[in-house]
Amino acid sequence: MAVAGLFAGIGGLELAFAEAGYDAVVLSEIDSSAQSVLRHRFPRATVVGDIAGIPDLPVGVEIVTAGFPCQNLSMAGHGAVLLPSLSACEKCRGSRQVGPRPCRKVLND
């Protein structure tokens, strides 16, 4: 089965799926250092910087993983606030197939 990873970081979620026999086919991560790790771990996957670069999920993707975007929450980022421009909802809107339903679920739980 094919996996798409959004906000993939260094691919922890996708690596777990790979060990269970799944294939990561597309990964989105904006941090260039994390992208290098993704390219090493998943050499056959397409690595895209911004989720907006994935207009549609590839045919055959059955699982979508998503790490919570942390740039604006972490010590390395702005810290302590969820800025709308970097929130999960804003980024999910970049993919017609992913948002906004999952975003409402994340924000309402």
Backbone hydrogen bonds, N-H to C=O, Kabsch-Sander energy under -0.5 kcal/mol:
donor,donor_aa,acceptor,acceptor_aa,energy
2,A,60,G,-0.9
3,V,23,D,-2.9
4,A,63,I,-2.4
5,G,26,V,-2.7
6,L,4,A,-0.6
6,L,65,T,-2.8
8,A,28,S,-2.6
11,G,8,A,-2.7
15,L,11,G,-2.7
16,A,12,G,-1.8
17,F,13,L,-1.8
18,A,14,E,-2.4
19,E,15,L,-2.3
20,A,16,A,-0.9
20,A,17,F,-0.6
21,G,18,A,-1.7
22,Y,17,F,-2.5
23,D,1,M,-2.8
24,A,22,Y,-0.5
25,V,3,V,-2.9
25,V,23,D,-0.5
26,V,3,V,-1.1
27,L,46,T,-2.9
28,S,5,G,-3.1
29,E,27,L,-0.5
29,E,48,V,-2.4
35,Q,31,D,-2.1
36,S,32,S,-1.6
37,V,33,S,-1.4
38,L,34,A,-2.4
39,R,35,Q,-2.7
40,H,36,S,-1.6
41,R,37,V,-2.8
42,F,38,L,-3.0
45,A,42,F,-1.6
46,T,25,V,-2.5
47,V,45,A,-0.5
48,V,27,L,-3.4
48,V,46,T,-0.6
53,G,50,D,-2.6
54,I,51,I,-2.1
61,V,58,P,-1.8
62,E,2,A,-2.1
63,I,2,A,-1.6
65,T,4,A,-2.8
65,T,63,I,-0.5
67,G,6,L,-2.0
73,L,70,C,-1.5
74,S,70,C,-2.8
77,G,74,S,-0.8
78,H,71,Q,-0.8
80,A,73,L,-1.0
81,V,72,N,-1.0
83,L,81,V,-0.9
86,L,83,L,-1.7
87,S,83,L,-0.7
87,S,84,P,-0.8
91,K,87,S,-2.1
92,C,88,A,-2.8
93,R,89,C,-1.6
94,G,91,K,-1.7
95,S,92,C,-2.0
96,R,55,P,-1.0
96,R,94,G,-0.5
98,V,95,S,-0.9
99,G,92,C,-0.9
99,G,95,S,-2.0
104,R,100,P,-2.0
105,K,101,R,-1.8
106,V,102,P,-2.5
107,L,103,C,-2.6
108,N,104,R,-1.9
109,D,105,K,-1.3
